[in-house]
Amino acid sequence: MSKDKKARDIGRLASRKKAARDNPGPSPLRGIGTFGMIGWSVAVPTVGGAFLGMWLDGAHPQDFSWVIALILGGVAIGAGIAWVWIDKEKGE
């Protein structure tokens, strides 16, 4: 093997290692973080809707249940937030 070929091979290997170091790729922990973010973005509006619904049921009773209506609204809002967040992450 000639010295020029060895030098090219070493240079190519070094550039591949540098590229791998500079761009490590997706981490397995990133998936766990994604699940956590999606979970919190759905859970917080849902629980907030439940508490607001309990207060409204006591303060302003109606023929329907505020709790159920606002839980469903919280799930819908949370799903929308999660959808937007996932679309933003796909774009990166």
MMTF fields as JSON, N, C-alpha, C and O atoms, coordinates in Angstrom:
{
  "mmtfVersion": "1.0.0",
  "mmtfProducer": "UNKNOWN",
  "numBonds": 367,
  "numAtoms": 368,
  "numGroups": 92,
  "numChains": 1,
  "numModels": 1,
  "chainsPerModel": [1],
  "groupsPerChain": [92],
  "chainIdList": ["A"],
  "bondAtomList": [4, 2, 8, 6, 12, 10, 16, 14, 20, 18, 24, 22, 28, 26, 32, 30, 36, 34, 40, 38, 44, 42, 48, 46, 52, 50, 56, 54, 60, 58, 64, 62, 68, 66, 72, 70, 76, 74, 80, 78, 84, 82, 88, 86, 92, 90, 96, 94, 100, 98, 104, 102, 108, 106, 112, 110, 116, 114, 120, 118, 124, 122, 128, 126, 132, 130, 136, 134, 140, 138, 144, 142, 148, 146, 152, 150, 156, 154, 160, 158, 164, 162, 168, 166, 172, 170, 176, 174, 180, 178, 184, 182, 188, 186, 192, 190, 196, 194, 200, 198, 204, 202, 208, 206, 212, 210, 216, 214, 220, 218, 224, 222, 228, 226, 232, 230, 236, 234, 240, 238, 244, 242, 248, 246, 252, 250, 256, 254, 260, 258, 264, 262, 268, 266, 272, 270, 276, 274, 280, 278, 284, 282, 288, 286, 292, 290, 296, 294, 300, 298, 304, 302, 308, 306, 312, 310, 316, 314, 320, 318, 324, 322, 328, 326, 332, 330, 336, 334, 340, 338, 344, 342, 348, 346, 352, 350, 356, 354, 360, 358, 364, 362],
  "bondOrderList": [1, 1, 1, 1, 1, 1, 1, 1, 1, 1, 1, 1, 1, 1, 1, 1, 1, 1, 1, 1, 1, 1, 1, 1, 1, 1, 1, 1, 1, 1, 1, 1, 1, 1, 1, 1, 1, 1, 1, 1, 1, 1, 1, 1, 1, 1, 1, 1, 1, 1, 1, 1, 1, 1, 1, 1, 1, 1, 1, 1, 1, 1, 1, 1, 1, 1, 1, 1, 1, 1, 1, 1, 1, 1, 1, 1, 1, 1, 1, 1, 1, 1, 1, 1, 1, 1, 1, 1, 1, 1, 1],
  "groupList": [{"groupName": "MET", "atomNameList": ["N", "CA", "C", "O"], "elementList": ["N", "C", "C", "O"], "formalChargeList": [0, 0, 0, 0], "bondAtomList": [1, 0, 2, 1, 3, 2], "bondOrderList": [1, 1, 2], "singleLetterCode": "M", "chemCompType": "L-PEPTIDE LINKING"}, {"groupName": "SER", "atomNameList": ["N", "CA", "C", "O"], "elementList": ["N", "C", "C", "O"], "formalChargeList": [0, 0, 0, 0], "bondAtomList": [1, 0, 2, 1, 3, 2], "bondOrderList": [1, 1, 2], "singleLetterCode": "S", "chemCompType": "L-PEPTIDE LINKING"}, {"groupName": "LYS", "atomNameList": ["N", "CA", "C", "O"], "elementList": ["N", "C", "C", "O"], "formalChargeList": [0, 0, 0, 0], "bondAtomList": [1, 0, 2, 1, 3, 2], "bondOrderList": [1, 1, 2], "singleLetterCode": "K", "chemCompType": "L-PEPTIDE LINKING"}, {"groupName": "ASP", "atomNameList": ["N", "CA", "C", "O"], "elementList": ["N", "C", "C", "O"], "formalChargeList": [0, 0, 0, 0], "bondAtomList": [1, 0, 2, 1, 3, 2], "bondOrderList": [1, 1, 2], "singleLetterCode": "D", "chemCompType": "L-PEPTIDE LINKING"}, {"groupName": "ALA", "atomNameList": ["N", "CA", "C", "O"], "elementList": ["N", "C", "C", "O"], "formalChargeList": [0, 0, 0, 0], "bondAtomList": [1, 0, 2, 1, 3, 2], "bondOrderList": [1, 1, 2], "singleLetterCode": "A", "chemCompType": "L-PEPTIDE LINKING"}, {"groupName": "ARG", "atomNameList": ["N", "CA", "C", "O"], "elementList": ["N", "C", "C", "O"], "formalChargeList": [0, 0, 0, 0], "bondAtomList": [1, 0, 2, 1, 3, 2], "bondOrderList": [1, 1, 2], "singleLetterCode": "R", "chemCompType": "L-PEPTIDE LINKING"}, {"groupName": "ILE", "atomNameList": ["N", "CA", "C", "O"], "elementList": ["N", "C", "C", "O"], "formalChargeList": [0, 0, 0, 0], "bondAtomList": [1, 0, 2, 1, 3, 2], "bondOrderList": [1, 1, 2], "singleLetterCode": "I", "chemCompType": "L-PEPTIDE LINKING"}, {"groupName": "GLY", "atomNameList": ["N", "CA", "C", "O"], "elementList": ["N", "C", "C", "O"], "formalChargeList": [0, 0, 0, 0], "bondAtomList": [1, 0, 2, 1, 3, 2], "bondOrderList": [1, 1, 2], "singleLetterCode": "G", "chemCompType": "PEPTIDE LINKING"}, {"groupName": "LEU", "atomNameList": ["N", "CA", "C", "O"], "elementList": ["N", "C", "C", "O"], "formalChargeList": [0, 0, 0, 0], "bondAtomList": [1, 0, 2, 1, 3, 2], "bondOrderList": [1, 1, 2], "singleLetterCode": "L", "chemCompType": "L-PEPTIDE LINKING"}, {"groupName": "ASN", "atomNameList": ["N", "CA", "C", "O"], "elementList": ["N", "C", "C", "O"], "formalChargeList": [0, 0, 0, 0], "bondAtomList": [1, 0, 2, 1, 3, 2], "bondOrderList": [1, 1, 2], "singleLetterCode": "N", "chemCompType": "L-PEPTIDE LINKING"}, {"groupName": "PRO", "atomNameList": ["N", "CA", "C", "O"], "elementList": ["N", "C", "C", "O"], "formalChargeList": [0, 0, 0, 0], "bondAtomList": [1, 0, 2, 1, 3, 2], "bondOrderList": [1, 1, 2], "singleLetterCode": "P", "chemCompType": "L-PEPTIDE LINKING"}, {"groupName": "THR", "atomNameList": ["N", "CA", "C", "O"], "elementList": ["N", "C", "C", "O"], "formalChargeList": [0, 0, 0, 0], "bondAtomList": [1, 0, 2, 1, 3, 2], "bondOrderList": [1, 1, 2], "singleLetterCode": "T", "chemCompType": "L-PEPTIDE LINKING"}, {"groupName": "PHE", "atomNameList": ["N", "CA", "C", "O"], "elementList": ["N", "C", "C", "O"], "formalChargeList": [0, 0, 0, 0], "bondAtomList": [1, 0, 2, 1, 3, 2], "bondOrderList": [1, 1, 2], "singleLetterCode": "F", "chemCompType": "L-PEPTIDE LINKING"}, {"groupName": "TRP", "atomNameList": ["N", "CA", "C", "O"], "elementList": ["N", "C", "C", "O"], "formalChargeList": [0, 0, 0, 0], "bondAtomList": [1, 0, 2, 1, 3, 2], "bondOrderList": [1, 1, 2], "singleLetterCode": "W", "chemCompType": "L-PEPTIDE LINKING"}, {"groupName": "VAL", "atomNameList": ["N", "CA", "C", "O"], "elementList": ["N", "C", "C", "O"], "formalChargeList": [0, 0, 0, 0], "bondAtomList": [1, 0, 2, 1, 3, 2], "bondOrderList": [1, 1, 2], "singleLetterCode": "V", "chemCompType": "L-PEPTIDE LINKING"}, {"groupName": "HIS", "atomNameList": ["N", "CA", "C", "O"], "elementList": ["N", "C", "C", "O"], "formalChargeList": [0, 0, 0, 0], "bondAtomList": [1, 0, 2, 1, 3, 2], "bondOrderList": [1, 1, 2], "singleLetterCode": "H", "chemCompType": "L-PEPTIDE LINKING"}, {"groupName": "GLN", "atomNameList": ["N", "CA", "C", "O"], "elementList": ["N", "C", "C", "O"], "formalChargeList": [0, 0, 0, 0], "bondAtomList": [1, 0, 2, 1, 3, 2], "bondOrderList": [1, 1, 2], "singleLetterCode": "Q", "chemCompType": "L-PEPTIDE LINKING"}, {"groupName": "GLU", "atomNameList": ["N", "CA", "C", "O"], "elementList": ["N", "C", "C", "O"], "formalChargeList": [0, 0, 0, 0], "bondAtomList": [1, 0, 2, 1, 3, 2], "bondOrderList": [1, 1, 2], "singleLetterCode": "E", "chemCompType": "L-PEPTIDE LINKING"}],
  "groupTypeList": [0, 1, 2, 3, 2, 2, 4, 5, 3, 6, 7, 5, 8, 4, 1, 5, 2, 2, 4, 4, 5, 3, 9, 10, 7, 10, 1, 10, 8, 5, 7, 6, 7, 11, 12, 7, 0, 6, 7, 13, 1, 14, 4, 14, 10, 11, 14, 7, 7, 4, 12, 8, 7, 0, 13, 8, 3, 7, 4, 15, 10, 16, 3, 12, 1, 13, 14, 6, 4, 8, 6, 8, 7, 7, 14, 4, 6, 7, 4, 7, 6, 4, 13, 14, 13, 6, 3, 2, 17, 2, 7, 17],
  "groupIdList": [1, 2, 3, 4, 5, 6, 7, 8, 9, 10, 11, 12, 13, 14, 15, 16, 17, 18, 19, 20, 21, 22, 23, 24, 25, 26, 27, 28, 29, 30, 31, 32, 33, 34, 35, 36, 37, 38, 39, 40, 41, 42, 43, 44, 45, 46, 47, 48, 49, 50, 51, 52, 53, 54, 55, 56, 57, 58, 59, 60, 61, 62, 63, 64, 65, 66, 67, 68, 69, 70, 71, 72, 73, 74, 75, 76, 77, 78, 79, 80, 81, 82, 83, 84, 85, 86, 87, 88, 89, 90, 91, 92],
  "secStructList": [7, 7, 2, 2, 2, 2, 2, 2, 2, 2, 2, 2, 2, 2, 2, 2, 2, 2, 2, 2, 2, 2, 7, 7, 7, 7, 7, 2, 2, 2, 2, 2, 2, 2, 2, 2, 2, 2, 2, 2, 2, 2, 2, 2, 2, 2, 2, 2, 2, 2, 2, 2, 2, 2, 2, 2, 2, 2, 2, 1, 7, 7, 1, 1, 7, 2, 2, 2, 2, 2, 2, 2, 2, 2, 2, 2, 2, 2, 2, 2, 2, 2, 2, 2, 2, 2, 2, 2, 2, 2, 2, 7],
  "xCoordList": [0.85, 0.0, 0.891, 1.84, 0.593, 1.429, 1.129, 0.085, 2.061, 1.892, 0.732, 0.024, 0.531, -0.582, -1.928, -2.83, -2.064, -3.329, -3.563, -4.686, -2.503, -2.63, -3.039, -3.906, -2.418, -2.744, -4.2, -4.891, -4.669, -6.073, -7.023, -8.039, -6.684, -7.526, -7.594, -8.663, -6.444, -6.415, -7.208, -7.951, -7.056, -7.809, -9.309, -10.093, -9.713, -11.136, -11.692, -12.792, -10.938, -11.364, -11.482, -12.437, -10.508, -10.546, -11.747, -12.397, -12.048, -13.2, -14.508, -15.445, -14.602, -15.817, -15.994, -17.105, -14.889, -14.964, -15.367, -16.162, -14.82, -15.18, -16.644, -17.335, -17.125, -18.541, -19.439, -20.485, -19.043, -19.836, -19.829, -20.84, -18.713, -18.616, -19.441, -20.088, -19.421, -20.152, -21.666, -22.455, -22.068, -23.48, -23.781, -23.824, -23.993, -24.123, -25.406, -25.479, -26.407, -27.657, -28.619, -28.322, -29.772, -30.78, -30.372, -29.827, -30.647, -30.361, -31.574, -32.707, -31.367, -32.511, -33.303, -34.51, -32.633, -33.33, -34.252, -35.186, -33.987, -34.845, -36.27, -37.232, -36.412, -37.733, -38.491, -39.697, -37.773, -38.404, -38.844, -39.925, -38.019, -38.383, -39.597, -40.436, -39.693, -40.846, -42.122, -43.142, -42.066, -43.242, -43.632, -44.817, -42.64, -42.937, -43.584, -44.545, -43.057, -43.612, -45.043, -45.91, -45.288, -46.647, -47.578, -48.703, -47.113, -47.943, -48.327, -49.488, -47.335, -47.615, -48.494, -49.34, -48.292, -49.095, -50.551, -51.413, -50.85, -52.247, -52.765, -53.913, -51.922, -52.374, -52.7, -53.707, -51.877, -52.077, -53.404, -54.156, -53.723, -55.02, -56.212, -57.269, -56.04, -57.126, -57.41, -58.564, -56.367, -56.541, -57.018, -57.86, -56.48, -56.956, -58.434, -59.176, -58.86, -60.275, -61.135, -62.249, -60.637, -61.397, -61.592, -62.693, -60.52, -60.632, -61.536, -62.363, -61.369, -62.23, -63.687, -64.595, -63.905, -65.256, -65.889, -67.082, -65.095, -65.634, -66.044, -67.084, -65.231, -65.578, -66.835, -67.714, -66.919, -68.091, -69.357, -70.437, -69.239, -70.411, -70.955, -72.166, -70.065, -70.516, -71.009, -71.997, -70.344, -70.677, -71.824, -72.662, -71.879, -72.895, -73.443, -73.095, -74.286, -74.797, -75.632, -76.372, -75.487, -76.213, -76.868, -76.741, -77.564, -78.154, -77.098, -77.336, -75.944, -74.849, -73.729, -73.729, -72.79, -71.667, -70.515, -69.982, -70.147, -68.998, -67.721, -66.837, -67.636, -66.416, -66.159, -65.058, -67.177, -67.009, -66.718, -65.845, -67.439, -67.239, -65.827, -65.196, -65.328, -63.998, -62.875, -61.768, -63.142, -62.149, -61.982, -60.859, -63.099, -63.018, -62.347, -61.559, -62.661, -61.998, -60.507, -59.714, -60.109, -58.698, -57.956, -56.812, -58.615, -57.993, -57.811, -56.763, -58.805, -58.704, -57.593, -56.813, -57.523, -56.47, -55.099, -54.155, -54.984, -53.716, -53.276, -52.092, -54.228, -53.894, -53.403, -52.478, -54.024, -53.576, -52.17, -51.357, -51.88, -50.541, -49.519, -48.444, -49.86, -48.954, -48.726, -47.601, -49.766, -49.659, -48.687, -47.806, -48.863, -47.991, -46.554, -45.63, -46.351, -45.005, -44.341, -43.16, -45.091, -44.534, -44.18, -43.131, -45.049, -44.731, -43.457, -42.635, -43.302, -42.097, -40.856, -39.817, -40.939, -39.808, -39.455, -38.284, -40.451, -40.177, -39.385, -38.568, -39.626, -38.96, -37.488, -36.751, -37.036, -35.629, -34.711, -33.497],
  "yCoordList": [-1.178, 0.0, 1.234, 1.32, 2.174, 3.369, 4.353, 4.292, 5.245, 6.252, 7.195, 7.619, 7.529, 8.415, 7.774, 8.443, 6.482, 5.788, 5.719, 5.92, 5.435, 5.4, 6.774, 6.881, 7.812, 9.173, 9.517, 10.122, 9.135, 9.386, 8.618, 9.155, 7.345, 6.532, 7.128, 7.2, 7.55, 8.163, 9.468, 9.741, 10.273, 11.533, 11.282, 11.988, 10.278, 9.952, 9.459, 9.847, 8.605, 8.104, 9.244, 9.3, 10.147, 11.289, 12.185, 12.663, 12.419, 13.281, 12.597, 13.273, 11.27, 10.556, 10.63, 10.826, 10.473, 10.558, 11.961, 12.122, 12.969, 14.352, 14.612, 15.252, 14.125, 14.309, 13.599, 14.128, 12.403, 11.676, 12.402, 12.416, 12.997, 13.734, 15.022, 15.386, 15.712, 16.968, 16.742, 17.592, 15.616, 15.283, 13.925, 12.938, 13.83, 12.519, 11.765, 10.555, 12.441, 11.765, 11.762, 12.316, 11.137, 11.158, 10.292, 9.199, 10.804, 10.091, 9.248, 9.663, 8.083, 7.305, 8.053, 7.85, 8.908, 9.67, 10.734, 11.19, 11.123, 12.116, 11.579, 12.334, 10.298, 9.683, 9.724, 9.972, 9.477, 9.539, 10.968, 11.191, 11.924, 13.331, 13.711, 14.495, 13.157, 13.433, 12.895, 13.585, 11.66, 11.1, 11.939, 12.161, 12.408, 13.243, 14.554, 14.99, 15.186, 16.461, 16.29, 17.106, 15.239, 14.989, 14.706, 15.205, 13.905, 13.588, 14.821, 15.0, 15.675, 16.885, 17.863, 18.544, 17.929, 18.882, 18.462, 19.301, 17.196, 16.741, 16.749, 17.121, 16.34, 16.203, 17.536, 17.646, 18.537, 19.817, 20.491, 20.885, 20.64, 21.24, 20.379, 20.909, 19.06, 18.177, 18.33, 18.472, 18.303, 18.453, 19.868, 20.057, 20.855, 22.229, 22.368, 23.048, 21.731, 21.747, 21.067, 21.515, 19.989, 19.287, 20.181, 20.267, 20.845, 21.72, 22.925, 23.3, 23.521, 24.646, 24.187, 24.905, 22.997, 22.452, 22.192, 22.429, 21.706, 21.483, 22.809, 22.893, 23.84, 25.144, 25.699, 26.235, 25.569, 26.083, 25.313, 25.9, 23.993, 23.211, 23.713, 23.709, 24.141, 24.672, 26.103, 26.46, 26.929, 28.352, 28.628, 29.487, 27.928, 28.165, 26.838, 26.432, 26.16, 24.859, 24.991, 25.957, 23.99, 23.946, 22.574, 21.723, 22.368, 21.063, 20.044, 18.839, 20.514, 19.626, 19.738, 20.642, 18.824, 18.823, 19.645, 19.344, 20.691, 21.491, 20.656, 20.829, 19.753, 18.948, 18.144, 18.173, 17.43, 16.595, 17.459, 17.13, 18.548, 19.419, 19.989, 20.034, 20.422, 21.039, 20.003, 20.307, 18.788, 17.722, 17.427, 17.321, 17.296, 17.048, 18.215, 18.009, 19.423, 20.588, 20.596, 20.949, 20.211, 20.142, 19.089, 19.299, 17.942, 16.902, 17.422, 17.199, 18.105, 18.634, 19.684, 19.672, 20.581, 21.602, 20.951, 21.319, 19.986, 19.284, 18.526, 18.517, 17.885, 17.178, 18.16, 17.855, 19.327, 20.351, 20.837, 21.01, 21.057, 21.486, 20.406, 20.703, 19.155, 18.051, 17.945, 17.706, 18.118, 18.038, 19.106, 18.816, 20.327, 21.422, 21.138, 21.386, 20.626, 20.357, 19.259, 19.362, 18.213, 17.123, 17.625, 17.27, 18.452, 19.014, 19.86, 19.815, 20.628, 21.456, 20.574, 20.897, 19.478, 18.582, 17.851, 17.563, 17.547, 16.886, 17.797, 17.33, 19.096, 20.056, 20.251, 20.756, 19.864, 20.073, 19.179, 19.229],
  "zCoordList": [0.0, 0.0, 0.0, 0.78, -0.858, -0.968, 0.153, 0.802, 0.357, 1.417, 1.109, 2.022, -0.168, -0.537, -0.209, 0.294, -0.493, -0.207, 1.294, 1.757, 2.062, 3.525, 4.051, 4.919, 3.528, 3.973, 3.644, 4.463, 2.451, 2.088, 3.002, 3.444, 3.285, 4.169, 5.571, 6.177, 6.073, 7.406, 7.406, 8.349, 6.359, 6.261, 6.178, 6.813, 5.397, 5.271, 6.606, 6.998, 7.308, 8.614, 9.622, 10.396, 9.608, 10.532, 10.247, 11.177, 8.96, 8.651, 9.026, 9.453, 8.879, 9.298, 10.811, 11.301, 11.552, 13.018, 13.459, 14.385, 12.797, 13.146, 12.841, 13.633, 11.705, 11.351, 12.351, 12.727, 12.787, 13.785, 15.125, 15.826, 15.481, 16.74, 16.684, 17.665, 15.54, 15.389, 15.252, 15.664, 14.684, 14.46, 15.061, 14.326, 16.383, 17.009, 16.645, 16.86, 16.106, 15.764, 16.944, 18.002, 16.752, 17.82, 19.013, 18.857, 20.179, 21.415, 21.807, 21.561, 22.409, 22.889, 23.958, 24.097, 24.704, 25.745, 25.153, 25.813, 23.917, 23.272, 23.112, 23.253, 22.823, 22.716, 24.027, 24.052, 25.126, 26.446, 26.734, 27.28, 26.371, 26.555, 25.731, 26.176, 24.527, 23.672, 24.305, 24.339, 24.806, 25.475, 26.683, 26.931, 27.435, 28.599, 28.216, 28.85, 27.176, 26.721, 26.233, 26.542, 25.477, 24.981, 26.149, 26.186, 27.103, 28.274, 29.073, 29.441, 29.339, 30.109, 29.33, 29.911, 28.021, 27.243, 27.163, 26.902, 27.378, 27.423, 28.857, 29.102, 29.804, 31.195, 31.855, 32.554, 31.649, 32.348, 31.952, 32.843, 30.659, 30.338, 30.78, 31.122, 30.773, 31.191, 32.677, 33.079, 33.489, 34.94, 35.263, 36.141, 34.557, 34.764, 34.423, 35.132, 33.346, 32.982, 34.026, 34.297, 34.618, 35.66, 36.882, 37.424, 37.314, 38.489, 38.207, 39.038, 37.033, 36.677, 36.582, 36.999, 36.037, 35.934, 37.293, 37.478, 38.248, 39.598, 40.23, 40.883, 40.037, 40.593, 39.926, 40.6, 38.587, 37.873, 38.23, 38.299, 38.459, 38.879, 40.213, 40.436, 41.091, 42.376, 42.273, 42.915, 41.48, 41.399, 40.434, 40.711, 39.318, 38.279, 37.753, 36.644, 38.521, 38.073, 36.788, 36.601, 35.916, 34.644, 34.504, 35.384, 33.398, 33.125, 32.719, 32.797, 32.29, 31.898, 32.93, 33.766, 32.862, 33.797, 33.224, 32.156, 33.963, 33.552, 33.576, 32.737, 34.545, 34.686, 33.418, 32.868, 32.959, 31.767, 30.545, 29.741, 30.408, 29.251, 29.227, 28.17, 30.369, 30.39, 30.367, 29.921, 30.84, 30.671, 29.182, 28.687, 28.473, 27.034, 26.307, 25.383, 26.725, 26.137, 26.422, 25.549, 27.637, 27.994, 27.187, 26.784, 26.951, 26.127, 24.702, 24.095, 24.168, 22.803, 22.7, 21.748, 23.668, 23.668, 23.821, 23.122, 24.73, 24.93, 23.691, 23.355, 23.006, 21.779, 20.711, 19.959, 20.651, 19.704, 20.019, 19.112, 21.282, 21.687, 21.338, 20.815, 21.629, 21.32, 19.814, 19.376, 19.03, 17.563, 17.039, 16.23, 17.512, 17.088, 17.504, 16.729, 18.709, 19.202, 18.373, 18.042, 18.036, 17.221, 15.833, 15.295, 15.242, 13.917, 13.972, 13.056, 15.05, 15.2, 15.333, 14.758, 16.071, 16.247, 14.959, 14.716, 14.13, 12.847, 11.929, 11.136, 12.034, 11.162, 11.467, 10.62, 12.658, 13.037, 12.285, 12.486]
}
